[in-house]
Amino acid sequence: MKIPVFRVLTCQFLILFVTHLLAQVPANIGEDVDVDKIIDSLIQKGYQEGLIPGISAGLVFGDSIYYYNYGQAKIEVEIPITSSTKFQWGSVGKLLTSISVLQLVEKGQLDLHTDISKYWQQFELDSENDSDVMTLHCLLTHTCGFNDVNIGYMAHTTEEVLPLSEYLQMANPGLFQSPGREIVYSNFSYALAGRLVEIASGLDFKTYISRFIFEPLEMTMSTLEFPEDYISNPEYANGYRKTDNGFEAVHLFPRHAIPAGSLVSTSMDMAKFSKALLAQNDALLSAESWQLFFTNQETNHPSLTGYAYGLERQNINGTLSWAKGGMLPGMLSNVFIIPGQLAFFSSVNTNHDVFGEYFFKSLMDILHPNKTSIGNKAAFNTTPYSGVYRDKRYNHDNVEKAATLFRGAFEIYDNTYRDTLLVFHNGQFQEYVPTDAGVFQCVDLPYEYLVFEKNNKGQVETMYRNVNINGLSVPTSFEKTNWYNSPEFVNDQYPFVPAIIIFGLFFIIGTILLRGLRFWKKDFMEDKLFPISYHILMSSIVLIVLFHSAKGFFLLFRNTEEFLFGYPSIYLLAQGLAYLLIPLVLAFIYALWKVTKEYQGNRIGRLYGALFSIATVVHIAFLFYWNFI
């Protein structure tokens, strides 16, 4: 495993800076603590270190609001960021959806625990279990069990954005497990919750948000409309990705699932929104609803953080806090709340999250130093827990299963000498000690845990942890991979199978040359040649495998962004041709049996034909497993 040197060196340098601040600032928030100055120093340092191209942030503390703006909204033309610069806040917009649902629950128009089919009969829950019931509680806590949706998630222009009801019925991904089982993040669930807001209120979702959230809070610079001209419009920040040579522009596109995160806003407006959350403003919700909003509703395990209705519970240094982050290509955002103390919000125009990791850990080390201790070490055999795990957030029924294999991989190493586990995260290897059956606690970050579950056979099958995204914890469920569905096997070992098939090209070329020689010597190796039909079948299989590898498999991994708008036509052609492999390999096996029976061709050719048949059958099974056909 390669350790990102840039991240490690940067973190080491910044830790020295934070240590300097720790020596000057009291641990607990009080009147003698200048929180504004601390935050400004941390942001300024991160910006000067080149972690971000720009940031617009704010702090609500006591009766005061502070703003922090550094860098460029548009690097190319050097437009500086201000508190009026419009950013795309991504999934922070989910908070608008959850507040809308709770508003309608207050009015008796929705219920958190009623089957959603009561409100929208046209939506069919694609489930193999007739007893499965989907509720708004499941939707808002990401315990719905829906497959993830990435293919067709975006549109090229706002004119192509589908009405919410049409998109939901078209993109309905079905369930990969029963609702309520565990937390698996889902954009589709929030889009569906937004549709229920439309049905209950009789208003378009955008209209509802504008009327019942933006207007009461006077958020006049906020919208759910995607800005088509954001690249050239000086009011908007552009998105960038971090490269070895600096920051490279990233194009952003509108999304069909608007309630899942399409908020466009400024720091001026986000200050009003964050202040309303911190003060639990009754212009938005009643005291009872705010209690629900700030109460942990679901968790994968008591040692881990979980979800309220929209917010993600945080436990940095053992201090209770709440947050919601947003991540788009080229942008990261967040709202962070310590109840009764402060609210912080920020948006940076890059999806490189080293800054967020540094900022939130540094801030909490100053305001609330770690108060979590390591539990008593228990004696357990740690070997069964090592291996590669992958995030369950993917579509288990289509090619997203393959496309996301490398994105969500998480490797755990067995430290047999100390009976502990080693995991790389937060810029370095972290050691986890067993504290209970299936529960491991991080030595250096004692508020971090790994929790494992076994299946009925006693085999480790599932792992839960809090994933750090932009410095904030997101509850995540993982599944343990086997040898045949691990990233290492797919990337390093399996390619030998299609290589055996493609080698058939050389076999065919050799045969063509041999037949060419027979123009000069008609009886040359006549008894060593295979029938023409045999070569046609082999050629067809080889060409289809080559075409599908280039325009199916490699297209999916190298041009993933194309699939965000739907299946490319060339991919669908490759997929259709791949189905022909089934009758072709059956015909080839029959032809091989026939030439073997009649001793046609040569022994080496027949042996390769057998290997070719086996490889093709294995490849077809591989394509079926990963949903390529």
Secondary structure, 3 states (H helix, E strand, C coil): CCCCHHHHHHHHHHHHHHHHHHCCCCCCCCCCCCHHHHHHHHHHHHHHCCCCCEEEEEEEECCEEEEEEEEEEEHHHCEECCCCCEEECHHHHHHHHHHHHHHHHHCCCCCCCCEHHHCCCCCCCCCCCCCCCCEHHHHHCCCCCECCCCCCCECCCHHHCCCHHHHHHHHCCCECCCCCCCCCCCHHHHHHHHHHHHHHHCCCHHHHHHHHHHCCCCCCCCECCCCCCCCCCCCECCEEEEECCEEEEECCCCECCHHHCCCEECHHHHHHHHHHHHHCCCCCCCHHHHHHHCCCCEECCCCCCEECCCCEEECHHHCCEEEEEEEECCEEEEEEEECCCEEEEEEECECCCHHHHHHHHHHHHHHCCCCCCCCCCCCCCCHHHCEEEEECCCCCCCCHHHHCCCCCEEEEEEECCCCEEEEEECCEEEEEEEEECCEEEECCCCCCEEEEEECCCCCEEEEEEEEEECCEEEEEEEEECCHHHCHHHHHHHCCHHHHHHHCHHHHHHHHHHHHHHCCCCCCCCHHHCCCHHHHHHHHHHHHHHHHHHHHHHHHHHHCHHHHCCCCCHHHHHHHHHHHCHHHHHHHHHHHHHHHHHCCCCCHHHHHHHHHHHHHHHHHHHHHHHCCCC
